[in-house]
Amino acid sequence: MVATQPASRIGFDLSPIHQRSFWWDFTIRMTRHNRIASRVCSAHDGARVSWKSYPFLNSSPIQADTAARYNSHENDLSTFFNDINEAESEKLAENLGKWHGQGVVKVPDSSRTPNLPKPWPIKILVLGGIFEPHHNELCFFTCFERLRGKGYLTWRTALYEYCTPEDLHQYDLVIFSRPRDPNCRALMDACACRIPSIVMIDDNWMALGIDNDRYRPVFGPGQPQMETFLDCVRRADVTLVYNPVLAEDVAPFARKIAELSPHVDARSHNDGGCNGTEERPTLLAGYSGSQGPETGAFRALARFAENHSDVEVLFMGAPLPPELLPVDRNRLHWAPYQMSYPAYTRKIARLRPDILLAPLDDCRASASKAPNKFLEISALCAAGIYSRVAPYTTYVQDERTGLLVGNGEQDWIEALERLYRDSQLRKSIAGAAHEHVLESYSVERVIPQLLNLFATLIS
């Protein structure tokens, strides 16, 4: 059982909408606040009480799907009413009005937005694996949040392994994010000819399985996970990508390709822009993300810190690269991978890095990536140093919005030293990149593309 005091501290919603799904809502809120406790009090071995069978005093006909979409809506009842159709809105209002628990729940007097033309509003299910939150946040959820309360959509997520074909039938659109779980085939069967489906892929698994020995057992030709992915691509109504090289390699397998613009939610990375930040006695340089095969940048970063006592090193990822082990731990800011992308952006924004590195090897799989590192570094108002390879050569203007360098250790150390000596250049690059990304790659620019894709597919 859960005490009411800690529940209220994390904003737990006591609405009857959550009568039979409150444990899901509560645990999600706990993880958002990083307050999961390790102590568990268990009942005696003969106990047979579960959350599904617990004898609530009042019955509630509100569907679990409604509760899940409400939770994804940040439990904002007024905007939720604006984003569901009139039939569901009336049913929900009726059931809330009948509720008699600890006080009477007041249904918000929400002024509905003007009715949008069909197909709006729609219900979307985003399917993914346990490690897909970052990808889904970047591709979908930041856009969905900007649309909240405007009458377009509600959504929820589900893990591939726990979703059943029957769970899909109440949705207008199902998105398969990076599908390779064995259950994906059965879920795609449930969509066939009945529910529009999108496969989203933002990595070139075809090239990765051929060019990289490390990934060949997973993505090599004929491997079960790779075959599941290709089967989903063949059967989905649309395959969504963010890079023209990836679009070219996916096209032979897909029924239809949709390529959207890369984008970033700059507000979550830096609310105040690049001006007005306080000067500090040290310079923070580093890297954020999973380590690739290029190690020259990390060796250069360690040398750079050794050369200057006023330099601190940032590494956000796991594990810590061996090249950075010689760095004095008192000058090292190390944070492992975080499942919550919003929590990650808050943390790195608070650290305010001055210089961030983006090493990348020169291969087909890397050239197929979205330029997320460039977008994120620029949104943070940091000066970026990038490998002189695609996709960065397409998006980074050398010496204006970043520095493009070769992948040798000496190339990286020279670029780091240059930005260390020339603070005006460092600030100029950070400011120009920030303005460029705000103007050309904001979430607001991609939302019309995404809505057009949804409307065309459903129609």
C-alpha positions in Angstrom: 0.0 0.0 0.0 1.1 3.6 -0.6 1.0 6.4 2.0 -0.9 9.4 0.9 1.8 11.9 1.9 4.6 10.8 -0.5 1.9 10.3 -3.2 0.8 13.9 -2.9 4.4 15.1 -3.0 4.9 13.7 -6.5 1.6 15.0 -7.8 -0.3 11.7 -7.8 -3.8 12.2 -9.3 -6.7 10.9 -7.2 -9.1 11.1 -10.1 -11.5 8.1 -10.4 -10.1 7.8 -14.0 -7.3 5.9 -12.3 -9.4 3.6 -10.1 -8.0 0.5 -11.7 -4.8 1.8 -13.2 -3.5 3.9 -10.3 -0.5 1.7 -9.7 0.8 2.3 -13.2 0.2 6.0 -12.8 1.9 6.1 -9.4 5.0 4.2 -10.5 5.4 6.4 -13.6 5.3 9.5 -11.4 7.8 8.0 -9.0 10.3 7.3 -11.8 9.9 10.8 -13.1 10.9 12.1 -9.7 13.7 9.5 -9.2 12.1 8.4 -5.9 11.8 4.6 -6.4 12.5 3.0 -3.0 14.1 -0.4 -2.4 12.0 -1.4 0.7 9.1 -3.7 -0.1 6.6 -5.0 2.5 5.1 -8.3 1.3 2.0 -10.0 2.6 2.0 -13.5 4.0 2.5 -16.3 1.5 -1.2 -17.1 1.3 -2.2 -13.7 0.2 -4.1 -13.5 -3.1 -4.8 -9.8 -3.4 -3.7 -8.1 -6.6 -4.3 -4.7 -8.1 -6.7 -6.2 -10.6 -8.7 -8.1 -8.0 -8.7 -5.6 -5.2 -12.4 -5.0 -4.1 -12.9 -1.3 -4.8 -16.0 0.1 -3.1 -17.4 1.6 -6.3 -17.2 0.2 -9.8 -15.9 2.3 -12.7 -16.7 1.6 -16.4 -13.8 3.9 -17.5 -11.6 1.9 -19.8 -7.9 1.3 -19.0 -7.1 2.8 -22.4 -8.7 6.1 -21.4 -6.7 6.2 -18.1 -3.5 5.4 -20.0 -4.0 8.2 -22.5 -5.1 10.6 -19.7 -1.8 9.9 -17.9 0.2 10.5 -21.1 -1.7 13.8 -21.2 0.0 14.8 -17.9 -3.4 14.2 -16.1 -4.7 17.6 -17.4 -8.4 16.9 -17.5 -9.4 20.2 -19.2 -7.1 19.7 -22.2 -7.8 16.0 -22.3 -11.5 16.8 -22.9 -10.5 19.0 -25.8 -8.5 16.2 -27.4 -11.0 13.3 -27.3 -14.1 12.9 -29.5 -17.5 14.0 -28.2 -18.8 10.5 -27.6 -15.8 9.6 -25.4 -16.0 13.0 -23.7 -19.7 12.6 -22.8 -19.1 9.1 -21.5 -16.2 10.2 -19.4 -18.0 13.2 -18.0 -21.1 11.1 -17.1 -19.0 8.5 -15.2 -17.0 11.2 -13.4 -20.3 12.9 -12.4 -21.7 9.6 -10.9 -18.6 9.0 -8.9 -19.0 9.0 -5.1 -15.8 8.5 -3.2 -13.9 10.9 -1.0 -15.8 14.0 -2.1 -17.5 14.6 -5.4 -15.2 15.0 -8.4 -15.9 18.1 -10.3 -15.7 17.8 -14.1 -13.9 20.8 -15.4 -16.0 23.3 -17.3 -13.7 23.1 -20.4 -14.4 25.3 -23.3 -13.9 22.9 -26.2 -11.8 24.0 -29.1 -13.7 24.4 -32.4 -14.3 21.1 -34.0 -11.5 20.3 -36.3 -12.2 18.5 -39.6 -11.9 14.8 -39.9 -9.9 12.7 -39.0 -9.3 14.8 -35.8 -9.2 14.0 -33.0 -7.4 10.6 -33.2 -6.1 8.0 -30.8 -2.5 6.9 -31.2 -0.7 3.9 -29.8 3.2 4.1 -29.8 4.8 0.7 -29.4 8.4 0.3 -28.5 11.0 -1.7 -26.6 12.4 -1.0 -23.2 15.2 1.2 -24.5 13.2 3.3 -26.9 12.1 6.2 -24.7 14.8 8.6 -26.0 13.9 7.8 -29.6 10.2 8.2 -29.1 10.7 11.4 -27.1 12.7 12.9 -29.9 10.5 11.7 -32.8 7.0 12.0 -31.3 6.3 13.0 -27.7 7.8 16.5 -27.9 5.5 17.2 -30.9 2.5 15.6 -29.1 3.1 17.8 -26.0 2.9 20.9 -28.2 -0.4 19.8 -29.6 -2.0 19.1 -26.2 -5.4 20.7 -25.8 -5.6 21.7 -29.5 -8.1 19.0 -30.5 -5.8 16.8 -32.6 -4.8 13.7 -30.7 -4.3 11.7 -27.5 -1.8 8.9 -27.2 -0.3 6.2 -25.0 2.7 3.9 -25.1 3.0 0.1 -24.7 5.9 -2.3 -24.7 6.0 -4.8 -27.5 6.4 -7.8 -25.2 3.3 -6.9 -23.1 0.9 -5.7 -25.8 -1.7 -8.0 -27.3 -3.4 -7.9 -30.7 -6.7 -7.1 -28.9 -5.2 -4.0 -27.4 -4.8 -2.4 -30.8 -8.4 -2.4 -32.0 -9.4 0.8 -30.3 -6.8 3.0 -31.9 -6.8 5.1 -35.1 -3.1 4.7 -35.7 -0.3 2.4 -34.4 3.3 3.4 -34.5 6.0 0.7 -34.4 9.1 2.3 -33.0 12.3 0.5 -34.1 10.5 -2.9 -34.2 12.5 -6.1 -33.7 10.7 -7.9 -30.8 9.3 -11.3 -31.7 5.8 -10.1 -30.8 5.9 -7.4 -33.5 4.7 -9.8 -36.2 1.5 -10.7 -34.3 0.8 -7.0 -33.6 1.4 -6.2 -37.3 -1.1 -9.0 -38.2 -3.7 -7.2 -36.0 -3.1 -3.9 -38.0 -3.3 -5.5 -41.5 -6.1 -3.9 -43.5 -7.8 -2.5 -40.4 -5.5 0.0 -38.5 -3.1 2.3 -40.2 0.5 1.6 -39.2 3.8 3.4 -39.2 7.3 1.9 -38.7 9.8 4.5 -37.4 13.5 3.7 -37.8 16.3 6.2 -37.2 19.3 3.9 -37.5 20.5 2.1 -40.6 20.3 -1.5 -39.3 20.8 -2.9 -42.9 24.2 -1.3 -43.2 25.1 -1.8 -39.5 24.6 -5.6 -39.8 26.9 -5.8 -42.8 29.7 -3.3 -42.0 30.1 -3.9 -38.2 31.1 -7.2 -36.7 29.8 -6.2 -33.3 26.2 -5.9 -34.6 26.2 -8.7 -37.2 24.7 -11.3 -34.8 21.7 -9.0 -34.3 21.3 -7.2 -37.6 23.1 -9.4 -40.0 21.2 -10.9 -43.0 18.9 -13.7 -41.8 19.1 -12.9 -38.1 15.7 -13.3 -36.4 15.6 -9.7 -35.1 16.6 -8.3 -38.5 14.0 -10.4 -40.3 11.3 -9.3 -37.9 12.2 -5.7 -38.6 12.2 -6.2 -42.4 8.8 -8.0 -42.2 7.3 -5.0 -40.3 8.8 -2.6 -42.8 7.3 -4.6 -45.7 3.8 -4.6 -44.2 3.5 -1.2 -42.6 1.6 1.4 -44.5 4.5 3.9 -44.1 8.1 3.7 -42.9 9.2 7.0 -41.3 12.8 8.1 -41.5 14.8 11.3 -40.8 17.7 10.9 -43.2 17.9 10.6 -47.1 20.6 8.0 -47.0 18.5 5.8 -44.7 15.5 6.4 -46.9 17.4 5.1 -49.9 18.4 1.9 -48.1 15.0 1.3 -46.6 13.1 2.0 -49.8 13.6 -1.5 -51.4 11.7 -3.1 -48.5 9.0 -0.5 -47.7 5.6 0.1 -49.2 6.0 3.8 -48.8 8.7 6.1 -47.3 8.1 9.3 -45.4 11.1 11.5 -44.6 10.5 14.2 -42.0 12.9 17.0 -41.0 15.1 16.5 -38.0 14.1 18.7 -35.0 14.8 19.5 -31.4 12.8 21.0 -28.5 15.2 23.8 -27.7 13.1 25.0 -24.8 13.9 21.8 -22.8 17.6 22.3 -23.3 18.0 26.1 -22.7 15.2 28.4 -21.8 17.2 31.6 -21.6 19.2 31.5 -24.8 23.0 32.0 -25.0 23.2 35.4 -23.4 23.4 36.4 -19.8 25.0 33.2 -18.4 27.4 33.9 -15.6 31.1 33.5 -16.2 32.8 30.7 -14.2 36.4 30.1 -13.5 36.5 26.7 -15.3 35.7 25.5 -18.8 33.6 22.4 -19.1 34.2 20.2 -22.2 33.0 16.7 -22.9 30.7 14.3 -24.6 27.2 12.9 -24.2 25.9 9.7 -25.6 27.0 6.1 -26.3 30.6 5.7 -27.3 31.3 4.7 -30.9 34.4 3.2 -32.5 36.2 6.5 -32.8 38.4 7.0 -29.7 40.7 9.8 -30.8 38.3 12.5 -29.4 38.4 10.9 -25.9 42.2 10.6 -25.9 42.4 14.3 -27.0 39.9 15.3 -24.2 42.0 13.6 -21.6 45.1 15.4 -22.9 43.3 18.7 -23.0 42.3 18.4 -19.3 45.9 17.5 -18.5 47.2 20.6 -20.2 44.9 23.0 -18.4 44.1 23.0 -14.7 41.0 25.2 -15.3 39.3 22.6 -17.6 36.7 20.1 -16.3 35.5 17.1 -18.2 31.9 16.0 -18.8 30.9 12.5 -19.9 27.2 11.5 -19.9 26.9 7.8 -20.8 28.0 4.4 -19.7 30.5 3.0 -19.3 33.2 5.6 -18.8 35.6 5.2 -21.7 39.1 3.9 -20.7 40.6 6.9 -22.5 39.1 9.2 -19.8 40.2 7.1 -16.8 43.4 9.2 -16.2 41.3 12.3 -15.7 41.2 13.5 -12.1 37.9 12.4 -10.7 37.5 15.8 -8.9 37.4 17.4 -12.3 35.2 14.8 -14.0 31.4 15.1 -14.2 30.2 11.6 -15.1 26.5 10.7 -15.3 25.4 7.3 -16.6 22.6 6.7 -19.2 19.2 7.9 -18.0 16.0 6.3 -19.2 14.1 9.6 -18.9 15.0 11.9 -21.7 13.5 15.0 -20.0 15.5 14.3 -16.9 18.6 14.0 -19.0 18.1 17.3 -20.7 17.5 19.0 -17.4 20.7 17.6 -16.0 22.9 18.5 -18.9 21.3 22.0 -19.2 22.1 22.7 -15.5 25.8 21.7 -16.1 26.0 24.3 -19.0 28.9 22.7 -21.0 31.1 25.1 -23.0 32.4 22.6 -25.6 30.9 19.3 -26.7 32.4 16.7 -29.0 30.6 14.7 -31.6 33.0 12.0 -33.0 31.6 9.7 -35.7 33.2 7.1 -38.0 32.9 7.4 -41.7 30.6 4.5 -42.8 27.2 4.1 -44.3 25.4 3.4 -41.0 26.8 6.6 -39.5 25.9 8.7 -42.6 22.3 7.5 -42.1 21.9 9.0 -38.7 19.8 12.1 -37.9 22.0 15.0 -36.8 20.7 14.8 -33.2 24.1 15.6 -31.7 24.3 18.8 -33.7 20.8 19.8 -32.8 21.2 19.1 -29.1 24.7 20.7 -28.7 23.4 23.9 -30.5 20.2 24.0 -28.3 22.4 23.8 -25.2 24.4 26.9 -26.4 27.6 24.9 -26.4 30.3 25.1 -29.1 30.4 21.8 -31.0 33.3 20.0 -32.6 32.2 17.4 -35.1 33.9 14.7 -37.2 34.2 15.8 -40.8 31.8 13.1 -42.0 28.1 12.8 -43.0 25.6 13.8 -41.7 27.5 16.6 -40.0 29.0 17.9 -43.2 25.5 18.5 -44.4 24.2 20.4 -41.3 27.3 22.1 -39.8 28.7 25.2 -41.3 32.4 25.0 -40.5 33.7 27.8 -38.2 30.3 29.3 -38.0 28.0 26.8 -36.4 30.7 24.3 -35.4 34.2 23.1 -36.1 34.6 20.1 -38.5 37.7 18.1 -37.9 39.4 14.8 -38.9 39.2 11.8 -36.6 42.8 11.8 -35.5 43.7 12.6 -31.9 45.7 15.6 -33.0 42.8 17.0 -35.0 40.6 17.0 -31.9 43.3 18.4 -29.6 43.9 21.3 -32.0 40.3 22.1 -32.2 39.9 22.0 -28.4 42.9 24.2 -27.9 41.6 26.7 -30.5 38.3 27.1 -28.7 40.1 27.3 -25.4 42.3 30.2 -26.5 39.7 32.1 -28.5 36.7 32.6 -26.2 35.1 35.0 -28.8 35.1 32.3 -31.5 33.7 29.8 -29.0 30.8 32.1 -28.0 30.2 33.1 -31.6 29.9 29.5 -32.7 27.6 28.7 -29.8 25.3 31.7 -30.5 25.2 31.2 -34.3 24.4 27.5 -33.9 21.7 28.1 -31.4 20.0 30.7 -33.6 20.3 28.5 -36.7 18.7 25.5 -34.9 15.9 27.6 -33.5 15.1 29.0 -36.9 15.4 25.8 -39.0 14.9 22.8 -36.8 12.4 23.7 -34.2 9.6 21.3 -33.1 7.1 23.8 -34.5 8.4 23.4 -38.0 8.0 19.6 -38.1 4.5 19.4 -36.4 2.6 20.3 -39.7 4.6 17.6 -41.5 3.7 15.0 -38.8 0.0 16.0 -38.8 -0.1 15.8 -42.6 1.4 12.3 -42.5 -1.2 11.1 -39.9 -4.1 12.7 -41.7 -3.1 11.3 -45.1 -2.5 7.8 -43.7 -5.8 7.7 -41.8 -7.9 9.1 -44.7 
